[in-house]
């Protein structure tokens, strides 16, 4: 959905999600009567199809909120709402992302893991993004890709993040995983072996950090962390050395 802002408002002892980007919210009744409940983000994650979408504007992005907008009231979202803009009705996309998006943060301070899948059984190297001084291509990979490709940041943003790699490669393969940063002075990255991976060496030079490791099985798992500060990912590269 590209650039997208949502808000949660706390009242009556719980959180309620409102989407100002599309002028919508969800509801526990077929018609808005002010008596039913507006669910939270986590209510929607738990049951993506269980709530009725409502809209508070005839069409979003008008750049104004005049008497006509105020008089619109609240109405159920029509089945083809914003299909002309996205090629698919926005509620169809909404329910898809609610069902499939991973990971999900349950609080602004909760550490979350962005998976990275790398299959090197037939390839000798893989790139996630290109070294161009920008995180934009990594953002687009994460938004539009069909595989787990990590995220454009590590560490102390909101929420703080790490990358959890799953690597499939020939047994005893020696691999190098290189992170390229878009930051002028990137913070130090850390490495945590989780399964069948031995760290052999770490090198840090300029904007690059490279981890050399050996798999001791057909599948290895490890995490790359940023213990202090926030690291902007320009690109990631993994290759088989032997």
N, C-alpha and C positions, 0 to 999 in steps of 0.2 A: 504494500500500500504506500510505499515511499515514506515521505515525511509525515509523521502521524503523532498527535498528542492526545492523551486521554487523562482524565482526572478522577480521583476518588475523593468523595466528601464524607466526613464522619459525622453522623447524627443518629439519634435514637439507639445509641450503643453499638453501631456497626458501620462498616464502610459501604459506600454505594458508588458505582462507576457511572460516569458521564463522559461522552465523547464529543468535545466541542469541534473537532475537525470535521465530523460528518453530521453534527447536530442530532445525535441519536443517544439513546440509552435503552436498557432492557428492563422488562417489567414482568411481574408474576401474574398479571391478569391480561385478558384479551383486549380490554379497553382501559384507557387511563382514567382513573377515578380518584387519584390522590390517596387511596386507602390501602392499596396493595404495596408491594416492596420492590424497590430498585436493587438488584443484586450487586454484589461486589465483583471485582475482577476474579477472585478465587472461586466464587460461586459459579461464574461463567466457565472457568477452566474445568471445574468438576463436572459440569453439565452443559456443554456448549449449545445443545439444541433445546434446552429446557425452558427458555425464557422468550418472551414476545418482544421484538424490537419496536421501539417507538421513536418518532422524530419530532423535534420541536421547531423545525424550519421547513419551508417548502423545498428549498434548495440551499446547500451550504455555499460558503465562499463569496457571499455577496458584498462583503466589506462594509456592511451597515447592519443596524438593528433598529428598524423604524416601526411605525405604528402597524404596518402590514405584517411585519414579522411577529410583533407582540400579539397581534390578533389571531395568528395562525393556531395557537394552542398546541395541543399534543395529539398526534394521530399515529396509528400503526404505520410502520414502514411498508410501502408497496413492494411487491416481489421484485421489480426491476429497478429499484432505487440505485442511481449512479452507475447503472450498467453502461451507459453511453460514455462515461469517463474511464472505466476500468475494463470494459469488455466482459465483465462478469458482475452480477449484482453485488453490492458491497456487503450485504448480509451473508451471502454465500462465501465470500472471502473471509469475512469475520469468523464465521463458524469453522472454516478450514483452519485458520491460524490458531484459534482457540483449541482445536483438537490436536494440532500437530506441532505447535511451537515448543521448542526445547532449547535451552533450559528456561525455567521460569523462576524468577526471584520472589520470595515470599516476604521480603522486607529489604529496605534500602541498605542494611548493613550485613545481610546474609551473603556469605561466600557462595558463588555459583560456578559451575564447571561447564565450559563450552567444549564439546567433544571435537576431536579432529581424527578422521579416519584416513589411514594411508595404507594402500595395498601395493606392496613392492614385490609381489610374487612374479609379476611379468614385466614390471617397469623398474628401471634403475634409479629414477628420481621423480619427484613430484614438486610442483610449485603451487602455493596458495597465494595468489596475488603476484604482482610484479614490483620490482624495486624501482619506484618512481617518486619517492618522497611523500607519498600520500597514502592514507588508509582507505581511500574511496573504493578501490577495486575489491578490497577485502570485505568491506561493508556490503557491496553488491553481491559478492559470492555468498555471504551468509544469508542475505535476504532472498536471493533468487535461486540459489543452488539446490540440488536434490540430495547432496551429501553433507556430512558434518565437516565443516571447514574452520572451526574455531570462531574467533571474534577479532574485531579491530583493536582491542585493547586488552591489557592484563593489569591486574592490581587494583589500585585504589580509586577507581571511579565509583559510581553508584548504580548497581551494586558492585562490590569488588569481585574480580573474576580470575580464574585460572583456566588453562587449556589441559584437557585430558586426552592424550594421544592413544589410539589403538593402532598398532602397526603389525601388519602381516608381511613376513619376509622369510626367505630361506633360513633355516635354523643356523645359529652361530654367525649370522650376518653382522658385519660391523657397519653402523649407520652414522651419518652426521646430520643433525637437525640444526638448521641455522635460522635465527630470527633476525630480520632487518627492521630497524626502528625508523619511524618518521620523526622522532624527536632529535634535537641537536645533541642533547646530553641525556641519553636514556638511562633509567635506573637499572640496577643489576637484576638479572633474572635468576631464578632458582630451578632446581631439577629434583623431582621426587620419583623414584622408581616404585612402581606399583605391582608389576608382574613381569617376570622373565626378562628383565632388562638390567644390565650392569653399566653404570656410567664409567667411562674410561678417561675422559678428559673434558675440560671446559676451556674455551678460549673467548676472550672479549677484546674486540678491537674496534674503536670508533662506534659506529651505530650497529655493529654486528655482534651477536653472541652465538657461538656454535657449541653444541653438545655432541660429543662422540660417545656412542654406546654400542654394546653388543647384545643381541638377542640370544637368549639361551633356550628358546622354544620357538614354535612357528608363529606365536603371537605374543607381542610384548605390550605392556601398558605403562605409561609414565605421565607425570604431570609437569608442566612448565608454569612457574609461578613468578609473581613480582611481589616480593615481601614488603617492599617499601616504595611508595610513590605509584605513579601510573605510567604504563608503557604503551605507546601507540605503535601498533603493528603496521609496518609498511608491506612486508611480505614474509612468508615462511617457506623454507626449502628443506626437503629431506632427500637424501641420496644414499645408495649402497656403496660403501667404500671398497669392499672385497668381492 
